[in-house]
Amino acid sequence: MEFAFYLAAAVAVVSTLRVVTSINPVHALLYLIVSLIAVAMVFFALGAPFAGVLEIIVYAGAIMVLFVFVVMMLNLGQAAVEQENSWLNPKMWIGPSILVGIMLVMMIVALFASPVEGTITGELIDAKGVGVALFGPYVLMVELASMLLLGALVTAYHLGRDDTLRPARDMNESRQHLTRDHRGTRQ
Amino acid sequence: MNLTSSHLIALLPLMLVCVTVVIVMLTVAWRRSHFVSATLTVIGLNAALASLILVGQVAPIQVTPLVMIDHYSILYMAMILIAALACSTLAYAYLETLPDQRDEFYMLLGCSVAGGLLLVSSQHLTSLFIGLELMSLPLYGMAAYAFKERLSLEAGIKYMVLSAMASAFLLFGMALLYAESGTLSFTGLGASLANDALHSNWVVAGVGLMVVGLGFKLSVAPFHLWTPDVYEGAPAPVSAFLATVSKIAVFAVLMRLFSLAPATGDGWLHTVIALMALLSMVVGNLLALMQKNLKRIIGYSSIAHLGYLLTALVASDGLALEAAAIYLATYVATTLGAFGVITLVSSPYKGSDAGLLYHYRGLFWRRPYLTAVLTVMMLSLAGIPMTAGFIGKFYIFTVGVESELWWLVGGVVLGSALGLYYYLRVMVTLYLKSADEPERDAPNDWAQQVGGLMVLLLAALVFLIGVYPQPLIDLVQMAGIQMPI
C-alpha cells in the first residue's frame, strides 16, 4: 500500500498549500476538506482505520458544519448572495475535484486490482487498541485534554463575547436588529 | 493500570487545582463575584500547596508510565504554586476596576497552573506536549485579557501565533524521534539514542526541531523576539505569570529530559545549547540597554537570565540540578517582586499599564517603601551581594567553573556587567526629583492590600535568601530526579 500512502500524502500537501495560499476563506475551506480526507487516507494506508474514520467524522464532518455555519452567518441579503455565487463558481471546484478524483481512483485501484496490489504491513490499530491505550496508560492525558479544552473555551468566550449593551429583547428581534446594523454599515 | 490510593495522593495537587477551576466555573455560572472567585482560587492553590506535604510521603511514585511524582517535581510544583498564588493576589488588585468580566481570569490561571504541574512531573513526550499546551493555551487568553487595550490584544495574538508555530516544531520533532526510536518515554529515548542512532539525520532533525520549540517557550535567543512585546502588552500580573510559572515548568521538564535522555555522542547538542545560552546573555542584555519601558527591560533581562540558567543545563552534572533550582527560585522571587511593583503602580486598572520609566520618575518621593522594594528587586536581578540574585549567580558561576565552561562563564561576567548599567538606570530614575504631577500612582493604601503585603513579603524573602540561603539550599538538595521504575 505504499503507493496509496505517498499519493494521499502528496494530495494532502498540495491541498494544504492551497489552503494557505487561497485569498478567499470559502475556497480555503474547500481545500481544507480535501486535505483532511487525504490525511484520513494516509491513516487508512498505514493500517489505522479507526484514526482514519475519526479524521473523516470529526474533522471533515466538523469542518463541513463550520463551513455551513459561515455561509449561514454571511447570509445578509442580495449582495451577499451574489458574492457567494462569485465565490462558488464552477471553476473553483476544479482544483479540489481533481485532487479528490486522484484519491477516488487510488481507492478503486486498491479495492479492485487483481491480484491485490499490496497489503498493509505492520500492526493494525483498531478501535479497541486505541481505546485500551487511551484508558490505560494515557488516561491522565485524556482527563487533562478536557481541561485544555475548558481553557480554550473560556478564552474563546472571554475574547469573543459581544458585550455591546443592548436593551433586553427576545433573541430573534435582537438578531434582526443586529442584521440591520450590519447592513447599515455595509452600504 | 490500577490507580491505588497512593497514586491518587500523588496526583492530589493536580486534582485540587483542576477541581478549583471547575468550582470557580460553577460559582460564576451561579453568581459573579470577583471577590469570591479570587478567594476560591487562592484557597484551591493553597490546598494544593499544602497537599504537597502528603505527596512528599508517597514520593517517589510513578503514576501511569507518563507521570513521575518525585521530590524533584514536588520542589518545582511548590515553586509554581507559590508563584501562581502571588500572581492571583496581584491580579485581584489589578482587575478590581477592569471594565469587563473578571472571573474568567482565575479559571484560565488555574488551567495554566495545572499544565505547569503536569509538565514538571512528566517523563514522557506525550505528557510533555499536553502539559505544555495546557499551560500555554490559557495564557493566550490571559495575555489578551484586557483586550480592549490594543497592546494587550496584540500581545495575546502574537503569543498565540508564535506559540502555535513552536508547538508545531516541537510536535514534528517528537514525531521524527518516535519514528527513529519507537518510544516516547524519556528513558526509552535515551537508551535507544545512546546505542547507535544519534548520528542519524532524522534524529538530528528531530532534536533540532524540539530545541526550536522548547527554546521558543523559554524565550532564549534566537527565538526571543516575542518576549518584550508580549511582556509589555500583557497585563502586568500576566507578565509576572508568564515570566515565572511558564519558565519554571518548561525549564524543569527540559532539565529532566536532559538527565534521563542525555545527549551523548559527540555532544553537538551541548554546543548548540551553549551557543544559545551565550547568545541569550549577550542579546538580552544589549537590547535592554536602551529601553524606556520597565516591562520591556524586565522582558529582555529575562532572556539574559534564561541564558545564565542554560549554563546549568549545558553542564548537567555535579551541582547543575541544585544550581538550576536555586537560580530559578531566586529569579522567580525577584521577578514576581518587580512585576508586583509594576502591578501596584498600574492598579487599579486605568487603561494600559504604567510601564514607561517616565511613570516611575521620582517614585521615591511619593512611595518610599514601594521604591525600596523595587530597588531591592533591581539589585537582586543585577546579582548584587546581600540579595537573592547573588546567591543564584554564585551557583551558576560555580557550575560553570566546575564544568570548565569558560566561554559561558565569560558570558555571565559580561552579561552581569552590562546588566548593572540598565538596572542602575532604573534605580536612578526612581530617585530623581519629579517636576510635575504623576500620571499613575499606587493607591494610598497599597500596603494594606493583599498584593502590597505580598510584594513586601517578597522583598523580605529576597533579602533573607541573600543573607541566609541555607534553608533554601537544604530544601533544594533534597530534590533529586528519580529514575523511572
Boltz contact constraints between the chains, C-beta under 6 A:
constraints:
  - contact:
      token1: [A, 136]
      token2: [B, 1]
      max_distance: 6.0
  - contact:
      token1: [A, 137]
      token2: [B, 1]
      max_distance: 6.0
  - contact:
      token1: [A, 137]
      token2: [B, 64]
      max_distance: 6.0
  - contact:
      token1: [A, 137]
      token2: [B, 65]
      max_distance: 6.0
  - contact:
      token1: [A, 140]
      token2: [B, 64]
      max_distance: 6.0
  - contact:
      token1: [A, 141]
      token2: [B, 126]
      max_distance: 6.0
  - contact:
      token1: [A, 141]
      token2: [B, 130]
      max_distance: 6.0
  - contact:
      token1: [A, 144]
      token2: [B, 130]
      max_distance: 6.0
  - contact:
      token1: [A, 144]
      token2: [B, 134]
      max_distance: 6.0
  - contact:
      token1: [A, 147]
      token2: [B, 18]
      max_distance: 6.0
  - contact:
      token1: [A, 147]
      token2: [B, 111]
      max_distance: 6.0
  - contact:
      token1: [A, 147]
      token2: [B, 114]
      max_distance: 6.0
  - contact:
      token1: [A, 148]
      token2: [B, 133]
      max_distance: 6.0
  - contact:
      token1: [A, 148]
      token2: [B, 134]
      max_distance: 6.0
  - contact:
      token1: [A, 148]
      token2: [B, 137]
      max_distance: 6.0
  - contact:
      token1: [A, 151]
      token2: [B, 111]
      max_distance: 6.0
  - contact:
      token1: [A, 151]
      token2: [B, 137]
      max_distance: 6.0
  - contact:
      token1: [A, 151]
      token2: [B, 138]
      max_distance: 6.0
  - contact:
      token1: [A, 152]
      token2: [B, 137]
      max_distance: 6.0
  - contact:
      token1: [A, 154]
      token2: [B, 104]
      max_distance: 6.0
  - contact:
      token1: [A, 154]
      token2: [B, 107]
      max_distance: 6.0
  - contact:
      token1: [A, 154]
      token2: [B, 108]
      max_distance: 6.0
  - contact:
      token1: [A, 155]
      token2: [B, 140]
      max_distance: 6.0
  - contact:
      token1: [A, 155]
      token2: [B, 141]
      max_distance: 6.0
  - contact:
      token1: [A, 158]
      token2: [B, 104]
      max_distance: 6.0
  - contact:
      token1: [A, 158]
      token2: [B, 141]
      max_distance: 6.0
  - contact:
      token1: [A, 159]
      token2: [B, 147]
      max_distance: 6.0
